[in-house]
Amino acid sequence: MLHVYFELTHRFESLWLADIPLAAFFLWHWLAWQPWKCLHPGLLAALYLSFAWLPIAFGLFSMQSLILCFDGAFVLGRAPIHALTIGFFGSMLVAMVTRVTQGHSGRPLQMGAIPWATFALLQVVVLVRIGAELVPNSRGWLIVAGFGWLLAFLPWVLRSTWIYLSPRADGKPG
């Protein structure tokens, strides 16, 4: 709530007061899960890898705010919000929707090649999008990130659509 308050009141130089504790909390939470011990099944690994973007995003928000507070510069641009939206939300979307799609269609709870490719390409997209904020001429990188987003999601959406329009694999109703 403090982060939202500072955002809505345009006190961006104070965001670090909320964001450093959030980054620390999310990092502690991620480490407490010990994701390095849970790399199988792949669906679980994808969830843990997705969650890693949350402390990264709030770490970037914190850096942005501290730099703004002490130097007056807005050097990271929209990198923090893209780490949060593309990195965390986008990755979590792929992991969770894949799990639900597999389970509710009577298929094995596995990521499969297309969801893994989508997940991996999405990680590249978020890095390109964050990097685009740090270079002087970012227009080309923004275009690469946009096409990367479409390239990553198109096969996954088509596969999911095919599953939704097909009978359950296990023959059960639904």
Phi, psi and omega in degrees: 000324179296319177300313180298318179301312180296323177296311184292333179263009177058037177256061186297331180289350180255357182303330182301333179298327177267324191281327177296312176298323178294316178299316180296316180298312181293324176295314178300316181298315180296316179293324179297331176289341183053061186299337179294343177268353187236050182271359176228137357289165184301326179300320179292318177301318180297322178295316179295318179295322178298315182297333180301334179291338182294308176295329177297313181299312182287335170295318177293319175302317181297313179300315179303313183292318179295318178297317178297319182294317187263336184240343182078008183258144178251072192277335183269354179054232181264013181304315180299318182291330178284329173297322180287310187281308180283312183294298184284299185295316180296313179295317180295324177301311181298313182295313184287317180293324176297316180298313181294317180299313180299311184295315184280353177254008178075021180260163179297147179281077180226151178291312183079168186294316183292313177298322178295319178297318177300313181299313181295315179297325179295325177294322176294317180301314182295322178293320177296317182294320176294315179298327180299333179285344187256357180250152183296315182252091189268351186306314180297319179291327176294321177294317177300315180297319179297313178293324177299319178301312180296316179298322180291315189274332186304308180297324180293317178294318179296318178297314180298318179299316178300317179296316182296329182270358180257156174296159177302142182292333182269003176080358179285158178288152177132000000 
